Amino acid sequence: MIVSPVLGRALLGTVAAAAGFGLAACGSVTPSARAAAPAGSPKGPGAGAVPAVAAAPVCADTSRITALTIRRVSSLPGNHLHFGFPAVTRLDNPAKARTVAARLCSLPGLPRVMVNCPADFGVTYRLRFAADGRSYQPVTAAPGGCHKLAGLDGARQALPAFWASLGAAMGLAHPGIRVFAGLPPS
């Protein structure tokens, strides 16, 4: 098939634009996107009121962790998802908090290739570990979409085993990814 130079450039431009939209929509992670603001940097009103986050990430030494606070955030409240546990849960049992931290630290990195992700219902969980009154860098985990987990030493993938471990530590009857996504257990 022979294509005129003008038509060829127009076609190439259309394909390039479509590829750019596709990459933007899939939520790919680049090294610069993984970089977080330095610990203790201001992030808006009242940022100085909270003590600076410890320089060491959670995985540096999980044996010192004594507590974990889990906070659910729903960015799409119109989805009307249902949860059988409170939006904020605190685990003051060091063994349970350490088990969750160890599971987090064993998770694999996100794939470096384009993937099709399942539906994302806008639910994330912010995990804040503490040791002797000192907080670590918060970790954010998503049970939907590509199951992205951020806040460790790079973006990782929150696999179903992680959600089962977190749910078991919280004492949930059906600890699994569906429960954390707000869907009925299967």
C-alpha positions in Angstrom: 0.0 0.0 0.0 1.4 3.4 -1.0 0.6 6.4 1.3 1.3 10.0 0.4 3.9 11.8 2.6 1.2 14.2 3.9 -1.2 11.4 4.8 1.6 9.4 6.3 2.6 12.2 8.7 -1.0 12.8 9.7 -1.4 9.0 10.4 1.8 8.9 12.3 0.7 11.9 14.4 -2.6 10.3 15.2 -0.9 7.0 16.2 1.6 8.8 18.4 -1.2 10.8 20.1 -3.2 7.7 20.7 -0.2 5.9 22.2 0.4 8.9 24.6 -3.2 8.8 25.8 -2.9 5.0 26.3 0.2 5.4 28.4 -1.3 8.2 30.5 -4.4 6.1 31.2 -2.6 3.0 32.3 -0.9 4.6 35.3 2.6 3.5 34.5 5.3 4.3 37.0 8.4 6.1 36.1 11.4 6.6 38.4 10.6 10.3 38.8 7.0 9.4 39.7 8.3 7.2 42.5 10.3 10.0 44.1 8.5 11.3 47.1 8.9 14.6 48.9 11.7 14.5 51.4 10.8 13.5 54.9 9.6 16.4 57.0 9.0 18.7 54.0 5.9 21.0 54.3 2.8 19.8 52.4 0.2 22.5 53.0 -1.5 24.1 56.0 -0.5 22.7 59.3 2.3 20.6 57.9 4.7 21.7 60.6 2.3 20.5 63.4 3.1 16.9 62.9 6.6 15.6 63.9 8.9 14.8 61.0 8.7 11.3 59.6 11.5 9.0 60.5 14.2 8.9 57.8 14.2 5.0 57.8 11.6 3.4 55.6 9.4 0.6 57.1 11.5 -2.2 55.6 14.8 -0.9 57.2 14.0 -2.7 60.5 10.6 -4.3 61.0 11.6 -5.7 64.3 11.2 -2.3 66.1 7.6 -1.7 64.9 5.1 -1.6 67.8 1.8 -0.3 66.2 0.0 0.2 62.9 -2.9 2.6 62.0 -4.9 1.7 58.9 -7.0 4.5 57.3 -9.4 3.9 54.4 -9.7 6.7 51.9 -12.5 6.7 49.2 -11.9 9.1 46.4 -15.2 8.1 44.7 -17.9 8.0 47.4 -20.6 7.8 44.8 -19.6 4.1 44.3 -21.6 3.2 47.4 -19.2 0.4 48.5 -19.8 -1.4 51.7 -17.3 -2.2 54.4 -17.8 -4.4 57.4 -15.0 -2.7 59.4 -14.3 0.9 60.5 -12.5 3.4 58.2 -9.7 3.8 60.8 -8.3 0.8 62.7 -5.4 0.8 65.1 -3.3 -2.3 65.8 -1.4 -1.9 69.1 -0.2 -5.5 69.0 3.4 -5.4 68.0 3.5 -9.0 66.6 0.5 -8.3 64.3 1.9 -4.9 63.1 5.3 -6.6 62.4 3.6 -9.4 60.5 1.9 -6.9 58.2 5.2 -4.9 57.8 7.1 -8.1 56.9 4.4 -9.0 54.3 4.7 -5.5 52.8 8.4 -5.8 52.5 8.3 -9.1 50.8 6.0 -7.9 48.0 7.3 -7.7 44.4 7.8 -4.4 42.4 5.3 -3.3 39.9 5.8 -4.7 36.5 7.8 -2.4 34.2 5.7 -3.3 31.2 2.3 -2.0 30.2 -0.5 -4.1 31.7 -4.2 -3.9 31.7 -5.4 -3.3 35.2 -8.8 -4.4 36.7 -11.4 -1.8 37.7 -10.3 0.7 40.3 -13.1 1.8 42.6 -11.2 4.7 44.2 -10.4 3.0 47.5 -6.9 3.2 49.0 -5.5 2.4 52.5 -2.9 4.5 54.2 -0.8 2.4 56.6 1.2 4.3 59.2 3.6 2.2 61.2 5.1 3.4 64.6 7.9 2.3 66.8 8.3 3.8 70.3 6.2 6.9 69.4 8.1 7.5 66.2 6.2 7.3 62.8 7.6 5.8 59.7 6.9 7.0 56.2 3.3 6.2 55.4 2.5 3.4 52.9 -0.5 3.6 50.6 -2.0 0.5 49.2 -4.8 0.1 46.6 -7.0 -3.1 46.4 -8.3 -2.1 43.0 -6.7 -1.2 39.7 -3.1 -2.4 39.4 -2.9 -3.0 43.2 -0.3 -0.3 43.5 1.6 0.0 46.8 3.7 3.1 47.4 5.8 4.5 50.2 8.4 1.8 50.5 11.7 1.7 48.5 9.8 1.9 45.3 6.4 1.1 43.9 5.3 -2.5 44.6 2.3 -4.6 43.9 -0.2 -5.3 46.8 -0.9 -9.0 46.0 -4.0 -10.8 47.4 -1.7 -12.5 50.1 -0.9 -9.0 51.5 -4.7 -8.2 51.9 -5.3 -11.6 53.5 -2.5 -10.9 56.0 -3.7 -7.4 56.7 -7.3 -8.6 57.2 -6.2 -11.4 59.5 -4.2 -9.0 61.6 -7.3 -6.8 61.9 -9.4 -9.8 62.9 -11.7 -9.6 59.9 -14.0 -12.6 59.3 -13.3 -12.8 55.5 -9.8 -11.3 55.2 -9.2 -10.8 51.5 -8.8 -8.3 48.7 -12.6 -8.1 47.9 -13.4 -7.1 51.5 -10.9 -4.2 51.3 -12.2 -3.2 47.9 -15.8 -2.9 49.4 -17.1 -5.9 47.4 -18.9 -8.8 49.0 -16.6 -11.8 49.7 -16.8 -14.5 47.1 
